[in-house]
Amino acid sequence: MTATIAQPSLKRLGNARLAILTGGLIAGTLDLLQASILFGRRVPLVIAAGLLGPQALHQGAATYVLGICLHFFIATTATAIYYFASRRLPFLVEYPLVCGLIYGAIVEDVMNLIVLPLSALHSAGPYELKDLLLGLSVHMVVVGLPIAYTVRRFSR
């Protein structure tokens, strides 16, 4: 009898892992790709510099790989937050288009207003309106939507 009770929870745990890892991989890949297109291929060094400080901008391959790993860690963490929130707020799964767009904007705002100012780069603006609008719109599409639709896919 305990085996039948454990089965659904193991399946849910597997779905949670799959949703979080898949969403993090998709959103992270799309975001890194768009950032590299817009800002150049040194983006992972800038990400690593957020942890290590400005000297990381002049480092080599290991720092570059660290930046990529940090980027995917952040994307996977954003997916995990959305996934666990969706367990308490079912509308996040029921309305992935609207909720994903809003979540992408929230992720962008958290990065700009909390993470970047607290990072080793201490980036805190002032920002130009066109940069803010570009960041919001891009993250709504390439981060929020993939996370919301991936969580929806694995919530069934």
C-alpha positions as CSV (number, residue, x, y, z in Angstrom):
1,M,0.0,0.0,0.0
2,T,2.8,2.5,0.7
3,A,4.2,1.8,-2.9
4,T,0.9,3.1,-4.4
5,I,1.0,6.2,-2.1
6,A,4.6,6.9,-2.9
7,Q,4.1,6.6,-6.7
8,P,2.2,9.9,-7.3
9,S,4.6,11.9,-5.1
10,L,7.6,10.5,-7.0
11,K,5.9,11.3,-10.3
12,R,5.3,14.9,-9.1
13,L,8.9,15.2,-7.9
14,G,10.1,14.0,-11.3
15,N,7.7,16.5,-13.1
16,A,9.0,19.3,-10.9
17,R,12.6,18.5,-11.7
18,L,11.9,18.2,-15.4
19,A,9.8,21.4,-15.5
20,I,12.5,23.4,-13.6
21,L,15.4,22.1,-15.5
22,T,13.7,22.3,-18.9
23,G,12.4,25.8,-18.3
24,G,15.8,27.0,-17.0
25,L,17.5,25.5,-20.0
26,I,15.1,27.0,-22.6
27,A,14.8,30.4,-20.9
28,G,18.6,30.6,-20.2
29,T,19.5,29.6,-23.7
30,L,17.1,32.1,-25.3
31,D,18.2,34.9,-23.0
32,L,21.9,34.3,-23.4
33,L,21.4,34.1,-27.2
34,Q,19.5,37.4,-27.4
35,A,22.0,39.1,-25.0
36,S,24.9,37.9,-27.1
37,I,23.3,39.2,-30.2
38,L,22.5,42.6,-28.7
39,F,25.6,43.1,-26.6
40,G,28.3,40.8,-28.0
41,R,29.8,37.6,-27.0
42,R,31.5,39.0,-23.8
43,V,28.2,38.8,-22.0
44,P,29.2,35.7,-19.9
45,L,32.2,37.7,-18.6
46,V,29.9,40.5,-17.5
47,I,27.7,38.0,-15.7
48,A,30.8,36.6,-13.9
49,A,31.9,40.1,-13.1
50,G,28.7,40.5,-11.2
51,L,30.1,37.9,-8.8
52,L,33.8,38.4,-9.0
53,G,34.1,42.2,-9.7
54,P,35.2,44.2,-12.7
55,Q,38.5,42.4,-13.0
56,A,36.6,39.4,-14.3
57,L,35.9,41.3,-17.5
58,H,39.6,40.7,-18.5
59,Q,39.7,37.0,-17.5
60,G,39.9,33.9,-19.7
61,A,37.9,30.8,-20.5
62,A,37.3,29.7,-16.9
63,T,35.6,33.0,-16.1
64,Y,33.6,32.8,-19.3
65,V,32.3,29.3,-18.3
66,L,31.6,30.6,-14.8
67,G,29.4,33.3,-16.4
68,I,27.5,30.8,-18.4
69,C,27.0,28.6,-15.4
70,L,25.8,31.6,-13.3
71,H,23.4,32.6,-16.1
72,F,21.8,29.2,-16.2
73,F,21.7,29.0,-12.4
74,I,19.7,32.3,-12.4
75,A,17.4,31.1,-15.2
76,T,16.8,27.8,-13.4
77,T,16.2,29.6,-10.1
78,A,13.6,31.8,-11.8
79,T,11.9,28.7,-13.2
80,A,11.9,27.1,-9.8
81,I,10.3,30.1,-8.2
82,Y,7.6,30.2,-10.8
83,Y,7.0,26.4,-10.5
84,F,6.6,26.4,-6.8
85,A,4.4,29.6,-6.9
86,S,2.2,27.8,-9.4
87,R,1.6,25.0,-6.9
88,R,-0.2,27.6,-4.7
89,L,-1.5,29.8,-7.4
90,P,-3.1,27.6,-10.1
91,F,-3.8,30.6,-12.4
92,L,-0.1,30.7,-13.2
93,V,-0.6,27.4,-15.0
94,E,-4.1,28.2,-16.4
95,Y,-3.1,31.5,-18.0
96,P,0.6,31.0,-19.2
97,L,0.5,33.8,-21.8
98,V,-0.5,36.6,-19.4
99,C,1.3,35.2,-16.4
100,G,4.5,34.5,-18.4
101,L,4.6,38.0,-19.8
102,I,4.1,39.5,-16.3
103,Y,6.7,37.1,-14.8
104,G,9.3,38.0,-17.5
105,A,8.8,41.7,-16.6
106,I,9.2,40.8,-12.9
107,V,12.4,38.9,-13.5
108,E,13.8,41.9,-15.4
109,D,12.8,44.3,-12.7
110,V,14.3,42.1,-9.9
111,M,17.6,41.9,-11.9
112,N,17.7,45.7,-12.5
113,L,16.5,46.9,-9.1
114,I,17.9,44.3,-6.7
115,V,20.5,41.9,-8.2
116,L,22.6,44.3,-10.2
117,P,22.8,47.0,-7.5
118,L,23.9,44.3,-5.0
119,S,26.4,42.7,-7.4
120,A,30.1,43.3,-7.4
121,L,29.6,45.6,-10.4
122,H,27.1,47.8,-8.4
123,S,25.2,48.7,-11.5
124,A,22.3,50.9,-10.4
125,G,21.4,53.1,-13.3
126,P,20.3,55.7,-14.2
127,Y,18.8,53.8,-17.1
128,E,17.5,55.2,-20.4
129,L,13.9,54.6,-21.2
130,K,14.6,52.8,-24.5
131,D,17.0,50.3,-22.6
132,L,14.3,49.7,-19.9
133,L,11.6,49.0,-22.5
134,L,13.9,46.8,-24.5
135,G,14.9,44.8,-21.4
136,L,11.3,44.4,-20.3
137,S,10.0,43.4,-23.7
138,V,12.8,40.9,-24.3
139,H,12.6,39.3,-20.9
140,M,8.8,39.0,-21.1
141,V,9.2,37.0,-24.3
142,V,12.4,35.0,-24.0
143,V,12.3,34.4,-20.2
144,G,8.7,34.7,-18.9
145,L,6.9,32.9,-21.7
146,P,9.2,29.8,-21.9
147,I,9.1,29.4,-18.1
148,A,5.3,29.7,-17.9
149,Y,4.7,27.4,-20.8
150,T,7.2,24.8,-19.6
151,V,5.7,24.8,-16.2
152,R,2.3,24.4,-17.7
153,R,3.5,21.5,-19.9
154,F,4.9,19.5,-17.0
155,S,2.0,20.3,-14.6
156,R,-0.5,18.1,-16.4
